[in-house]
């Protein structure tokens, strides 16, 4: 690869290479404050042209690396930053075996972590970003890394992916230099990335103890409400949210069982972010 950037996010090091300078330049700007890995990287991402001539004529970016999805469609060069982010996520989802990996957003306060997971569009990334600007430490919006040995959560504070109106909400309250470029016309609409606060990056080697699991659900027609979620339902929903639970076998089962049996859980329905933040703070204060 002619154009390369190396960075470390929490315990994972990446090497991202590209046939074009643009994606790497955008990635370098977004992750300007992140350290380089010590030694070899855990994963490599390659952003390549499907054919040699596609570097120049109607360029499109194929996401390759240590792990690939053979049928994945390439993205336009204008979405090169998104391709780099998707490539890092793909390596994590398919290749990480040191931790139980949950598709979840995580924030921390006083050494205790709040885990939020749900279907796409549930608002977990937006809530995590807002909480990260309101006295919580953002530990990650895409993946929660559960340590198989001690049950703590390891930070993975990559740039937060914000879609459509969520990007506008966050852009109105943070410094402009923390927002990535506006990526329009992606498969999920308009996307902008948010660089976490400096303290979240500086503390990305500090684990936290899971203290509450929430399943948020957004809907403009929903009434603000909460309900407890039983251990059996939590277990099933978290296996569905994990990309490597089956691959980890007994170790994954033991880690998830410990999490479910020691951490209270609840569901949150909300019509707007103000209601969601109030409910989150209420449930956090009421936890055992």
Rosetta blueprint (number, residue, H / E / L):
1 X L
2 X L
3 X E
4 X E
5 X E
6 X E
7 X E
8 X E
9 X E
10 X L
11 X L
12 X E
13 X E
14 X E
15 X E
16 X E
17 X E
18 X E
19 X L
20 X L
21 X H
22 X H
23 X H
24 X H
25 X H
26 X H
27 X H
28 X H
29 X H
30 X H
31 X L
32 X L
33 X L
34 X L
35 X L
36 X L
37 X L
38 X L
39 X L
40 X L
41 X L
42 X L
43 X E
44 X E
45 X E
46 X E
47 X E
48 X E
49 X L
50 X L
51 X L
52 X H
53 X H
54 X H
55 X H
56 X L
57 X L
58 X L
59 X L
60 X E
61 X E
62 X E
63 X E
64 X E
65 X E
66 X L
67 X L
68 X L
69 X L
70 X L
71 X L
72 X L
73 X L
74 X L
75 X E
76 X E
77 X H
78 X H
79 X H
80 X H
81 X H
82 X H
83 X H
84 X H
85 X H
86 X H
87 X H
88 X H
89 X H
90 X H
91 X H
92 X H
93 X H
94 X H
95 X H
96 X L
97 X L
98 X L
99 X E
100 X E
101 X E
102 X E
103 X E
104 X L
105 X E
106 X E
107 X E
108 X E
109 X E
110 X L
111 X L
112 X E
113 X E
114 X E
115 X E
116 X E
117 X L
118 X L
119 X L
120 X L
121 X L
122 X L
123 X L
124 X H
125 X H
126 X H
127 X H
128 X H
129 X H
130 X H
131 X H
132 X H
133 X L
134 X L
135 X L
136 X L
137 X E
138 X E
139 X E
140 X E
141 X L
142 X L
143 X E
144 X E
145 X E
146 X E
147 X E
148 X L
149 X L
150 X L
151 X L
152 X E
153 X E
154 X E
155 X L
156 X L
157 X L
158 X L
159 X L
160 X E
161 X E
162 X E
163 X E
164 X L
165 X H
166 X H
167 X H
168 X H
169 X H
170 X H
171 X H
172 X L
173 X L
174 X L
175 X L
176 X H
177 X H
178 X H
179 X E
180 X L
181 X L
182 X L
183 X E
184 X E
185 X E
186 X E
187 X L
188 X L
189 X E
190 X E
191 X E
192 X E
193 X E
194 X E
195 X L
196 X L
197 X L
198 X H
199 X H
200 X H
201 X H
202 X H
203 X L
204 X L
205 X L
206 X L
207 X L
208 X E
209 X E
210 X E
211 X E
212 X E
213 X E
214 X E
215 X E
216 X E
217 X E
218 X E
219 X L
220 X L
221 X L
222 X L
223 X L
224 X L
225 X E
226 X E
227 X E
228 X E
229 X L
230 X L
231 X H
232 X H
233 X H
234 X H
235 X H
236 X H
237 X H
238 X H
239 X H
240 X H
241 X H
242 X E
243 X L
244 X L
245 X H
246 X H
247 X H
248 X H
249 X L
250 X H
251 X H
252 X H
253 X H
254 X H
255 X H
256 X H
257 X H
258 X H
259 X H
260 X H
261 X H
262 X H
263 X L
264 X E
265 X E
266 X E
267 X E
268 X E
269 X E
270 X E
271 X L
272 X L
273 X H
274 X H
275 X H
276 X H
277 X H
278 X H
279 X H
280 X H
281 X H
282 X H
283 X H
284 X H
285 X H
286 X H
287 X L
288 X L
